[in-house]
Amino acid sequence: MGLSGPWDGVGDVEAATAEWVGWFNHERLHSMLDYQTPAEVEAAYWDARSAADTVATAA
């Protein structure tokens, strides 16, 4: 982002940043995450944790 960037104001920068963050978390495949997106890895984590909590509660 340069001083003469294509943005007309703060709102444009915020929109571009939000778009980039969405791509970064939901579309980008990461080799250290076994070529999954960060969102997929986080969802799997919470699913596994929920399953473990269910088993612990049932015991």
C-alpha positions, 0 to 999 in steps of 0.5 A, spaced: 500 500 500 503 506 497 501 513 498 498 514 491 495 507 492 488 506 488 484 507 495 480 513 496 479 513 503 479 509 509 473 505 507 476 503 501 482 500 505 478 497 510 474 493 505 481 491 501 483 489 508 477 485 509 477 482 502 484 480 503 483 477 510 477 473 507 482 470 502 487 468 507 483 464 512 478 461 507 481 460 500 489 460 501 492 453 502 497 452 507 503 447 506 504 447 513 497 445 515 497 439 510 494 444 504 488 446 508 485 453 509 486 456 516 479 456 517 478 448 515 483 447 520 480 451 526 473 447 524 476 441 525 480 443 531 473 445 534 469 439 532 474 434 535 474 438 542 466 438 542 467 430 540 472 430 546 467 434 551 461 430 549 465 423 551 467 426 557 460 429 559 457 422 558 462 418 562 
